[in-house]
Amino acid sequence: MTSANPAPTSANPAFKSKMTTYVVTCWILAAFGGLMFGYDIGISGGVSGMDDFLIKFFPHVYERKLHAKENNYCKFDDQMLQLFTSSLYLAALVASFGASKACTVIGRKLTILVAAAFFMAGAVVSAAAQVKWVLIIGRVLFGIGVGFGNEAVPLFLSEVAPVQHRGAVNILFQLFVTIGILIADFVNYGVANLHPNGWRAALGLAGTPALVLFVGSFFITETPTSLVERGDLSAGKKALERIRGVSDVDAEYEQIKRACEQAKLIDQPFKKLMRRESRPPLVIGMMLQVFQQFTGINAIMFYGPVLFQTCGFKSNASLLSAVILGGVNCLSTFVSIFGVDKFGRRALLLQACVQMFICQMAIGGILLVNLKPTGSLNSGLAAIVVVLVALFVMSFAWSWGPLGWLIPSETFPVETRTAGFAFAVSTNMLFTFIIAQAFLSMLCHLQAFIFFFFSAWIVIMGAFVIFLLPETKGVSIDEMNERVWKQHPVWKKFMDDDEGMKCQEMAQV
């Protein structure tokens, strides 16, 4: 399978490439890191709502759930139950900084292998857990795997993709996240009646995508940038020839080499990130992660079954509704794959802000008027809530979901790329942890107003895109400074002293 790259334009450097079977295989195998992450997102909410799981580890929550007259919004409010979900993201936050160092020292490929190994260990420990503290250890192992995988996989995909397809290739990570969520939803629905150990099967099956990623990491290439960065120039050029499918890669290779030579002048990339000229990609990379979580998406994906039970669905019906949402999430991601390099990043983000805002406000309004602390929604209103949630998930899936990972992976220069992306990943994990740990308590105290809370954040996100997020479509990663930051009306002010700083660094060396 080969296809020639499009003719060069002023927007795209004239780097030659063909789309070969080998490079597509590399993309798919690496993207299993996203499937691994997505499976865990999907499985957590389903397991948290399973009676057998609650009886074994959270019996007081199970007893509270049985009392029909108890507050609908508060029956799942338990800090330890939330810690079951959120502990993974706290571990991933810490692990992401170790993953940054690993990406630099041992390369993207081996870091992906380490991620898979930790995730498989987490699946085994979680499925075998008999007491709560062992269950939490399993979640921590999952978290280390997620921290390493979410650092290495998007970097890998960005660095092996040709510039004209970089957006679509990087979004494979998010596509596989959505596939993982969908598979988890099917698994939750399928094992719900396997008493008393259906939850063990659900958690143990997390090892399957990790095993594929582990084995696949032996077959994928190391990225040319990583090889050149670590001094293996000949291997770097051979890797570039292999993933581009052509022998004439001199122009792209020289650009990679120049970027890596410049990166070697920086002994302390984390310190470099704190300097003025590094602020634009750092601020954007971190804020995109904050905004991604404050859309409210993970509150819905983690606790979808719980949310639908709050609205009056029975346990199996709520799991089936989550399956529907998982399918919408997965299919909608294809819009981003085909549209991101055509319409650009900003257009997708802004369109989604409008759609998500309308959906969140409508859901909040329906629940505020019709869902009291006791009782449930009638079937018609409950169905409308499901549709609105699906429309919300749909817009997120082609915008803030994939682009939250794509944009940070393509905007940092090579000298701060792994360090900068570590900040992005750790910020994502921190705010995912906050949402996962706080959502059920927020639902209890804010009730329907929680959806208005997320709506307000969506307005802030839209303003951020309008005023502070530049378009990066069709720009080579190593040309971001000249073609993006120095051209932006706000961020160009931070780049004024860029050349002077470089001269000072070279003089010190």
N, C-alpha and C positions, 0 to 999 in steps of 0.2 A: 504494500500500500504506500504509494508516494504521490505527493502533489507539490508542484513548484510554488515558491512563494510569489506574492503579487509583485508587480513592478514597483521599484522604489519611488517614493514621493518626497516632497520636502518635509513631510511629517515623519517618515520612516527612513532610517539609515539604509543604505544599499547593502545590507548583509544578506548573503545568499543562504537559502535553506530549502530542504524538502521535508515534508511530513512523512516519516518512515514508520513502519510497524514497530521498530525497536523503541523509538522515542515515545510513541503513543503508549506502548506497554509500560515504559518508565513512569509516565504521567499517571496511569491508572493504578499501578502498584503503589506508588507513593501516596496517592490520594486515599488509599485505604486507611491512612492515618486520620483522615476526616471521618471515615465510616466508623472507625473505632471510637472517636470522640462523640459522634452523633448517637451511636448505640447507647452510650452511657447516659446522654441527656434524655433519651427517650425511655430508657428502662427505669430510671430513678423514680419518676412520677408514678408509673404503673405499679412498681413494687411497693412504693409507699402507701398505695391504696388497697393492697391485697390483704384480706383478713388474716390469712395464715401468717404472713410476715408481721402484721401488727400484734397478733396474739403472742408470738414468740418473743419479740423484742420491745414492743410498745403496747403492752396490754391495757394500760390506762387510756391510751388513745382509742383503742378498739372499744372499750366500754363507753367512752364518751360518744363515739360514732353511733352506737346502738340507740342512744336516747334521742328519739325523734323530736322531742320538744326543746332540745338544746339548740343554742344559737347556730343557725346554718353556717354563718361566716367563721365560727370559732371552733368547730368540732375537730379540726385537724391541727389546731395551734399548739405546737409542742416543739421546744427548742432542740431536744435531742433528735426528734424525727427530722427536723430541718437540717441538723448537723449530719445526718446520714447522707443527705444530698450534697451539702455545701462543703464538707470536709475535703472532698476531692479537689475543689477549686482552690482551697487554701494551700493544699500540698502542691498543686500545679503552679501557683503563684511563686512559691519558693523555688521549685524545680526549674522554672523558666530561666533563671539567671545562671544556674549550672548548665542548662542546655545551651545558652549563648556561648559559654566558654567551650563546651564540647563541640559545637558547630565550628568554632574557629580552630581548635586544636586537632580534633580527629575527623572533622568534616561533616557534611550534611548526611551522607549515606550511613555512617556508623551511628550517628546520633538517632537516626530513624530506627535503626536496629535496637538500640538501647530502649527507646520509647516502647517498642513492641514487647520487649522482654518484661519490662515493669508492668505493662498492662495485662499480659498473660498471667503474671504472678498475682495481680489484683483479682483477676477472675477466679482463680483457684481458691484463694483465701476467702473471698466473699461468699462463694458458693458453699464452702465447707464450714462457715462460721456457725458456732453454737451459742456464743455469748456476744454481747453488744460491742465490747472493746475489740474483739477480733474482726467483727464486721467493719468497724471504723478503720482498722489497720488495712483491710482490703481496699477501702475507699482511698486511703492515702497512697497505696501502691498504684491504684488507678490514676490518681492525681499526678504522680511523678511521670507516669507514661504519657498523660495528656500534656503536661508541661513540656516534655521533650519533643513530643510529636507536633504540637501546635507551634513550636519554635522552628523546627527543622523542615517540616513538609511545605509550608507556604514559601519559605526561602528557596527550597529545592525547586519547586515548580516555577517560581519567577526566574530563576537562574538558568533553567534548561529550556524555557520557552522562547521562541523567536519573538521579537518585539511586536510584530503585527498580530500575534495570537496570544500575547502575554495575559491579557485580561481574561480571555476565555479559559486558558489553561489553568491559571491560578484559581479560577472559580470552581474547577474540578474539586478542590478541597471542600468548599462549601456544599457542592452537589453531593459529595459522598457523606458529608455531615447529615444532610437531609435524608439520604438513603438509609443511613444508620438509624436515624430517628424512626423512619417508617418501618424498618425491619423490627426495631425494638417494640413498636406499637403492635405489630402483628404477633410478636412473641408474647407480649403481655396478655393480649387477648386469647392467645392459644393455650397458655399455661395457667390461666386464672382458675380453671377448675381442676387442676392437677393437685389435689390436696394430699398431704400438707406441704409439699416441697416444690410447688410450681415456681415460687420466687427463687429457689436455688437454681433451677434450670435457667431462668431468665438472666440471673447474674453470671452464671457459669458460661453461658453462650457468648458472653463478651470476649472470651478468649479466641473465638473463631476469626474475627477480622484482624485481631492482633497477630494470630499465627500466620495469616496470609501476608501481612506487612512484614513480619519477621523473615519469612522465607523469601519474600520479594526483595528485601533489602540486599540479598546476596546477588541479585540479578540486575538491579538498576545501576546506572553509572553514577560516579561521583560528579558533581557539577564542575565545569571548567573553572569557574571563579574560585571555588574552594581549593582545587588542585594548584592553580597558579598562586593563590594566596599563601599556600603552604610550601611554595618553592619548587613544585614538580611541574616545570614548564612544558616539557615534552608530553607528559601524560595529559596536561590540561589541553594542549592543542589537539591531541588524538581524541580526547573526550568530546571536544567541540566539533570535530569533523564527524564523529559518530552520531551525535544528536542532531546535527544539521543535515546529515545525509549527503554532504558535498565535501570536496577536498579544498575548495577555494574559500577558506575562512580567515584569511590573513587580516582583513580589515577589522572584523569583530574581535579576533584574538588580540590584536594590538590594542584595541580599546580596553579589553579586559586587563591586559598586562599593565597598561598605563594606570588604570584605576587601582590595581593591586600594589603597584610601586608607590603610588601616592599614599595608599593605606599603610604601608610599612613605615612611613614617617610618623605615624601616630602610635606611640607606645601604650597609651592608656585611652582606649576608645570610649569608656564610660565617662572619663573626664572631658574628652572632646565633645561628648553629647551635651555637656552643661554649658558650652560656649554659645555665644550669641548666634553665630551662623548655623548652628545645629538646631536651633529652636523651632523653625518652621516644621520640619518633618517630625520632630519629637512631639510637639504640641498636637499636631494633627493625628499622628499615630496613636497617641494616648487618648485623645478626646473621642476619636471614632469608637474606641472600645467602651468608653463610658456611655456614649450615646447608644451604642448597640444594645447594651444591657437595659438602659432606661427607656427603650421602646416598650419594655414589658414582655418581650418575646420569650425569654427563658422562664418567666413566671408562668406563662401559658404552656410552654413545652415541658417544663419540669412537672408542673402540677395540673396539667390538662385534665386527667381523669378526676383529680380531686375537685377542680373547679366545676366540672360538669356534674359531679355528685352534689356540689353545693347548689347548683341550679335545679336539682331535682331528678337527675338521671339515676337509674340504678347502676350498680357497679359494672356489670357487663356492658350496658349501653354506653356508659361513660368511656370505657376502654375502646369500644367500637368508634365512638366519636373522635377519640384521639387518633385512631387509625386513619380516619378520613382526613384529619388535619395533617397527619404525616404525609399522606399522598399529595395533598395540595402543596405542602411545603417542598416536596421533592420535585414535582412537575413544574412548579413556578420558577425554580432555580434555572431551568433551561432558558427562560426568558433572558436572564442575565448573561448566560453563556453566549447566546447569539446576539445580544444587544449591547453588551458593555463596550466592545471595541467599535461598534457602529454609532451608538447614541452618546457614548461617553459616560463617565462616572457621575457627574453632577446631575444630569437629567434624570437618571434612575433614582438617585437619592431624593431629589426634590419631589418627583411624582409620588414616591412612596410616602413621604411625609404627609402629603395631603390625604392619601387614602387611609393611612394608619390613624391619623387624627380623627377623621370622620368615624371610623369603626370603633375606636376606643370611646369616643364621646357617646356614640349610640349605645354601646354595651353598658356603659356606666348609667346612662339615662334609663334604660330598661330595668336594670337591677335596682336602681334607686327607687323607682316608682312601684315595681311589682314584686321584688324579692324581699320579704320581711325576714327578721331573725328566725322565725319559725315558718313552716310551710315550704312551698316550692313554686317555681314558675309553672304555668300551664304549658301543655305540650307545644302549642303554637309559638309562644314567646321563647320557649327553650330552643326550639328549632331555629328561630331567628337569631338567637345568640350564637348558635353553632355556625350559622352562615356568616355572621359578622366576624367571628373569630377566624373563620377560614379566609375571608377577604383580607383581614389584618395580616395573617400568616403569609398569604399570597404576596402582598406588597413587600413585606420584609424579606421574603425569599429571593426576590430579584434585585434587592438593593442593599440595605444595611447589613444583611447577613453575609453575603459574599464580599461586598466591597469593604466591609470592616476589616477583612483580612488582606484583600488585594492591595489596597492603597498603601498601608504601612510597608508591605513587602517590596513595593516598587519605588518608594520615595527616599529611602535612606541611601547615602553614598556608601561605597564598599567599605571604607575605613570605619564606619560606625554601623554597618548594616546589621550584624548579629546582635550587637549591644542595643541598638535602637529597637530592633524587633523584639528583643527580650523585654524591654519596657512596655511595648505594646501588648505582648502576650500576658505579662504579669498584671497589667492594668485590667485586661479583659478578665483574667481569673479572679482578681480582687473584687471587681464589681459583680461578677457572676456569683462569687461567694456571698457578697452582701445581699443580692437579690434572693438567692436560694435560701439563705439563713433567715431573711426577714419577711419574705412574701406572705407566708401563712399567718404570721403575727400582724402584718400590715392589713391583710384581708380581714382579720378578726376586728381590728380597731377602726380601720377606715371604711370597711364594708364596700359598698359600691363606689365610694369616692376614690378608691385606689385607681380606677380607670381614668378618672379626671387627673390624678397625679401624673400618670404616664402621658396623658395627652399634653399636659403643660411642657413636659420634657421634649415632646415631639416638635412643638413650636420652637423651642430653643435650638434644637437640632437643625431645623430648616434654616434659621437665621445664620447658624454657623456655616452651613454649606454655601449660602448666598454670599457671605462676606469674607470667609476665610479659607474655603477649600478650592484650590486651583484645579483645573482639568489636567489630567495626566495621560489621557488617551494618546497612544501612538508615540510617546516620548521614551527614548532609550533610558534605562535605569541610570546609566552613568552620565546622562546629559540633563538630569533633573535640575541641577543648580543653575545652569545657563538658560535653559528653556522654560523652566517653571518658576523657581523661587525668585530669580532676579527679574522676572517679568511681572510678578504679582504686585498690585498696588500696596498691599499691606506688608507682605513678607519680604519684599525687596529691600526694605529698610534694615532688615537684619543681615543682609548679605553684603552691605557696603564695604565692610572691612575684611571680607573673605580672603582676598588675595594677599592683603597685608599679613593676616594671621598665618597663611601658608608659608610666606617668606620667613616669618619669625621662627616657625617650626622647623623649616629646612635649615636655617642658620644654627639653631640649637643642636640639630643632629650633626 
